[in-house]
Amino acid sequence: MRISKFRKTPKVVFIVGPTAIGKTRLAVKLAMKLRGEIISCDSMQIYKGMDILSQTPSRSDRRLVKHHLVNLLSPDKEYSAAVFIKRAAPIIKSILKIGKTPIVVGGSGLYIKALIYGLFPSPAADMKFRKNMQRFAARHGLSRLHKRLMEIDPDCASRIHANDVRRIIRALEIFHSTGRTMTELKSATKGLGDVYDIKLFGLKAKRSSIYSRIDERVDKMFADGIVKEVRRLTRKKLAMTSKEALGLKEITGYLDGEYEAEYAKDMLKMNTRRFAKRQLTWFRKNKRIKWFDVERNSEAKIIANITKKVG
């Protein structure tokens, strides 16, 4: 069957931004407007029993709009960008197949980048090779090591500082293990952006406003029973991924008697602010994101603008 050259490329919508900015609430309303389904792009919302820690979409929101990759994995299972892509890609395809709009929502920058641009197959660490390269650098200097990479993969070498020994060795290690340069592997890697029309939208606000939202959220998390949730989780075996949930370490310290609950709350606020700052730094590097200031634009106006751009 011949496909018409005028056939439109399917659209996939992304809603990104820092924690506590209001992505989930806006995405639910947008999905109702666009007849869409939501795919959570969050490294923690995938886990069961971490509803407060991960700020999992409420049951009422999940009744209004179908959500994917929420409350699926036991906290003892590992999760990664690679696993996320493996799960998310077929879901997006199935949503499009039934004529709906996939809306990917979250603040996990690495997962979003990997889904859109692809995640090239990276070989396992070769510790023997790494030690040999470290000895070579110690004997001959970093400039010689960087020169070796320049001879093998000039494009990659030009993007790595001559003093960045870790990244230089990793690039050399990839060539040693696969016989292909990092540049070759990346160029052969495909993501959603090679198949679909990606619409990237970001929510932002003044830093002081984001911090205020975070403080309010953390206060509510404590009122909702985050201490009980963490106490329950500490009785289980946790994966390396789930152990990184914001709030787990802070509240475990309180449960272990290291400090008072108020101190744990203050720590969680501070660490969440730092996390939000890192998220903003990551997303600002992507020039394709169309930003909306949530303080200058009403939710209805943002949804109307996105709806218009999605078409």
C-alpha positions as CSV (number, residue, x, y, z in Angstrom):
1,M,0.0,0.0,0.0
2,R,1.4,3.4,-1.0
3,I,1.5,5.9,1.8
4,S,0.5,9.5,0.8
5,K,3.3,12.0,1.1
6,F,0.7,14.3,2.5
7,R,0.0,12.1,5.5
8,K,0.7,13.9,8.8
9,T,3.4,12.7,11.1
10,P,1.8,11.6,14.4
11,K,2.4,14.0,17.3
12,V,3.7,13.2,20.7
13,V,3.4,15.9,23.4
14,F,5.8,16.4,26.2
15,I,5.1,18.5,29.4
16,V,8.3,19.1,31.4
17,G,9.6,21.3,34.1
18,P,10.8,21.4,37.7
19,T,9.1,19.6,40.6
20,A,6.0,21.2,42.1
21,I,5.4,23.5,39.1
22,G,2.0,21.9,38.4
23,K,2.8,19.5,35.5
24,T,0.4,16.8,36.5
25,R,-2.6,18.9,37.1
26,L,-2.1,20.8,33.7
27,A,-1.4,17.5,31.9
28,V,-4.7,16.0,33.1
29,K,-6.7,19.0,31.8
30,L,-4.7,19.0,28.6
31,A,-5.4,15.3,28.0
32,M,-9.1,15.8,28.5
33,K,-8.9,18.6,25.9
34,L,-6.8,16.6,23.4
35,R,-8.4,13.2,24.0
36,G,-5.0,12.0,25.3
37,E,-3.4,9.5,27.6
38,I,-0.6,10.3,30.0
39,I,2.8,8.5,30.2
40,S,4.6,9.3,33.4
41,C,8.3,10.1,32.8
42,D,9.3,9.9,36.4
43,S,11.9,7.6,37.9
44,M,9.9,7.2,41.1
45,Q,6.2,7.2,40.2
46,I,6.7,3.8,38.6
47,Y,7.0,2.3,42.1
48,K,4.2,0.9,44.2
49,G,3.9,2.1,47.8
50,M,5.6,5.4,47.2
51,D,2.6,7.6,46.4
52,I,3.5,10.4,48.8
53,L,7.3,10.3,48.2
54,S,6.9,10.3,44.4
55,Q,3.7,12.5,44.3
56,T,2.0,9.9,42.2
57,P,-1.1,11.3,40.3
58,S,-4.2,10.9,42.5
59,R,-6.7,8.2,41.9
60,S,-9.3,10.8,40.8
61,D,-6.9,12.1,38.1
62,R,-6.2,8.5,37.0
63,R,-10.0,7.9,36.7
64,L,-10.4,11.0,34.6
65,V,-7.4,10.2,32.3
66,K,-5.6,7.0,31.7
67,H,-2.1,7.1,33.1
68,H,0.8,4.7,32.2
69,L,3.9,3.7,34.0
70,V,2.5,4.6,37.4
71,N,2.4,2.2,40.4
72,L,3.7,-0.8,38.4
73,L,7.0,-1.9,39.9
74,S,7.9,-3.3,43.3
75,P,10.5,-0.9,45.1
76,D,13.0,-3.8,45.0
77,K,13.2,-3.6,41.2
78,E,15.7,-1.4,39.3
79,Y,14.5,1.2,36.9
80,S,16.5,3.2,34.4
81,A,16.3,5.3,31.2
82,A,16.8,2.1,29.1
83,V,13.9,0.3,30.9
84,F,11.7,3.4,30.6
85,I,12.3,3.6,26.8
86,K,11.5,-0.1,26.5
87,R,8.2,0.4,28.3
88,A,7.2,3.8,27.0
89,A,7.8,3.4,23.2
90,P,5.2,0.7,22.7
91,I,2.7,2.5,24.9
92,I,3.0,5.6,22.8
93,K,2.6,3.5,19.6
94,S,-0.5,1.9,21.0
95,I,-2.1,5.2,22.1
96,L,-1.5,6.7,18.6
97,K,-3.0,3.5,17.0
98,I,-6.4,4.1,18.7
99,G,-6.3,7.8,17.5
100,K,-5.4,9.4,20.9
101,T,-2.6,11.8,21.8
102,P,0.3,10.5,23.9
103,I,1.3,13.1,26.6
104,V,4.6,12.4,28.3
105,V,4.8,14.2,31.6
106,G,7.7,14.5,34.0
107,G,10.8,16.0,35.3
108,S,13.4,13.3,34.7
109,G,15.5,15.0,32.1
110,L,17.7,12.1,31.2
111,Y,14.6,9.9,30.6
112,I,13.1,12.5,28.3
113,K,16.3,13.0,26.4
114,A,16.8,9.3,26.0
115,L,13.2,8.8,24.7
116,I,13.3,11.6,22.2
117,Y,16.9,11.3,20.9
118,G,17.6,7.7,21.7
119,L,20.0,5.9,24.1
120,F,22.9,4.4,22.2
121,P,23.9,0.8,23.3
122,S,26.7,1.4,25.7
123,P,29.0,-1.6,26.5
124,A,29.6,-2.8,30.1
125,A,32.6,-1.4,32.0
126,D,36.0,-3.0,31.2
127,M,37.9,-2.4,34.4
128,K,41.1,-3.9,33.1
129,F,41.1,-1.6,30.1
130,R,40.3,1.4,32.4
131,K,43.2,0.7,34.7
132,N,45.6,0.3,31.7
133,M,44.4,3.7,30.4
134,Q,44.9,5.3,33.8
135,R,48.4,4.0,34.0
136,F,49.1,5.3,30.4
137,A,47.8,8.7,31.5
138,A,50.0,8.7,34.6
139,R,53.1,7.7,32.6
140,H,52.6,9.9,29.5
141,G,50.2,12.6,30.5
142,L,46.5,13.4,29.8
143,S,47.4,15.2,26.5
144,R,48.7,12.0,25.0
145,L,45.6,10.1,26.1
146,H,43.4,12.8,24.5
147,K,45.5,12.7,21.4
148,R,44.9,9.0,21.1
149,L,41.1,9.6,21.2
150,M,41.5,12.4,18.7
151,E,43.1,9.9,16.3
152,I,40.3,7.4,16.7
153,D,37.2,9.7,17.1
154,P,38.0,13.4,16.4
155,D,34.4,14.5,16.7
156,C,34.1,13.0,20.1
157,A,37.5,14.3,21.2
158,S,36.7,17.8,20.2
159,R,33.7,17.8,22.6
160,I,35.6,16.4,25.6
161,H,38.0,18.6,27.5
162,A,41.6,17.4,27.4
163,N,41.6,17.1,31.2
164,D,38.4,15.1,31.5
165,V,40.1,11.8,32.0
166,R,36.9,9.8,32.9
167,R,35.1,10.7,29.7
168,I,38.2,10.3,27.5
169,I,38.8,6.8,28.9
170,R,35.1,5.9,28.5
171,A,35.2,6.9,24.8
172,L,38.3,4.9,24.2
173,E,36.8,2.0,26.1
174,I,33.7,2.0,23.9
175,F,35.9,1.8,20.8
176,H,38.0,-1.0,22.4
177,S,34.9,-3.0,23.3
178,T,32.8,-2.5,20.2
179,G,35.2,-1.6,17.4
180,R,32.9,1.4,16.7
181,T,33.5,5.0,17.9
182,M,31.1,6.8,20.3
183,T,30.2,9.2,17.4
184,E,29.3,6.2,15.1
185,L,27.1,4.6,17.8
186,K,25.3,7.9,18.6
187,S,24.7,8.7,14.9
188,A,23.1,5.3,14.5
189,T,20.9,5.7,17.5
190,K,17.3,6.6,16.9
191,G,14.6,7.9,19.3
192,L,11.0,9.1,19.1
193,G,12.2,12.3,17.4
194,D,13.1,10.2,14.3
195,V,9.6,8.8,14.0
196,Y,7.1,11.3,15.4
197,D,6.5,15.0,15.5
198,I,7.7,16.0,19.0
199,K,6.0,18.9,20.7
200,L,8.0,20.0,23.8
201,F,6.4,22.3,26.3
202,G,7.9,23.4,29.6
203,L,6.4,25.1,32.7
204,K,8.5,27.6,34.6
205,A,8.3,30.3,37.3
206,K,10.6,32.5,39.3
207,R,12.9,30.5,41.5
208,S,11.4,32.0,44.7
209,S,7.9,30.9,43.5
210,I,9.1,27.4,42.8
211,Y,10.7,27.2,46.2
212,S,7.5,28.4,47.9
213,R,5.6,25.7,46.0
214,I,8.1,23.1,47.2
215,D,7.7,24.2,50.8
216,E,4.0,23.9,50.6
217,R,4.2,20.5,49.0
218,V,6.6,19.1,51.6
219,D,4.3,20.4,54.4
220,K,1.4,18.6,52.8
221,M,3.5,15.4,52.3
222,F,4.1,15.3,56.1
223,A,0.4,16.0,56.8
224,D,-0.5,13.2,54.4
225,G,1.7,10.6,56.2
226,I,5.0,10.5,54.5
227,V,6.7,9.3,57.8
228,K,4.4,6.3,57.9
229,E,5.1,5.6,54.2
230,V,8.9,5.7,54.7
231,R,8.7,3.6,57.9
232,R,6.9,0.9,55.8
233,L,9.4,1.1,53.0
234,T,12.4,0.8,55.3
235,R,11.1,-2.7,56.2
236,K,11.5,-3.8,52.6
237,K,14.5,-4.5,50.4
238,L,14.9,-1.5,48.1
239,A,16.5,-1.2,44.7
240,M,19.4,1.3,44.1
241,T,16.9,3.4,42.1
242,S,14.1,3.6,44.6
243,K,16.6,4.3,47.4
244,E,17.3,7.6,45.7
245,A,13.7,8.9,46.2
246,L,13.8,12.4,47.7
247,G,12.6,12.2,51.3
248,L,13.7,8.6,52.0
249,K,17.1,9.4,53.5
250,E,15.9,12.6,55.2
251,I,13.0,10.8,57.0
252,T,15.0,7.6,57.7
253,G,17.4,9.8,59.7
254,Y,14.5,11.0,61.8
255,L,13.2,7.5,62.3
256,D,16.7,6.4,63.4
257,G,16.7,9.1,66.0
258,E,19.4,11.2,64.5
259,Y,17.3,14.4,64.5
260,E,13.8,15.8,65.0
261,A,10.9,15.6,62.5
262,E,11.1,19.3,61.8
263,Y,14.7,19.0,60.9
264,A,13.9,16.2,58.5
265,K,11.2,18.4,56.9
266,D,13.6,21.3,56.5
267,M,16.2,19.0,54.9
268,L,13.7,17.6,52.5
269,K,12.7,21.2,51.5
270,M,16.3,22.1,51.0
271,N,17.2,19.0,49.0
272,T,14.0,19.3,46.8
273,R,15.0,22.9,46.0
274,R,18.4,21.8,44.9
275,F,16.8,19.1,42.8
276,A,14.5,21.6,41.1
277,K,17.5,23.8,40.3
278,R,19.3,20.9,38.6
279,Q,16.1,20.1,36.6
280,L,15.9,23.7,35.4
281,T,19.6,23.7,34.4
282,W,19.1,20.4,32.5
283,F,15.9,21.5,30.6
284,R,17.3,25.0,29.7
285,K,19.9,23.3,27.6
286,N,17.2,22.1,25.2
287,K,16.3,25.0,22.9
288,R,13.3,23.1,21.4
289,I,11.2,23.5,24.5
290,K,8.5,26.1,24.3
291,W,8.2,27.6,27.8
292,F,5.2,28.9,29.6
293,D,5.5,31.0,32.8
294,V,2.8,29.7,35.2
295,E,2.7,33.0,37.0
296,R,2.2,35.2,33.9
297,N,-0.2,32.8,32.2
298,S,-3.4,31.1,33.5
299,E,-3.7,27.4,33.3
300,A,-6.5,27.8,30.7
301,K,-4.3,30.1,28.6
302,I,-1.4,27.6,28.6
303,I,-3.7,24.7,27.7
304,A,-5.3,26.8,24.9
305,N,-1.8,27.7,23.5
306,I,-0.6,24.1,23.6
307,T,-3.8,22.8,22.0
308,K,-3.3,25.4,19.2
309,K,0.3,24.4,18.6
310,V,-0.4,20.7,18.7
311,G,-3.2,21.2,16.1
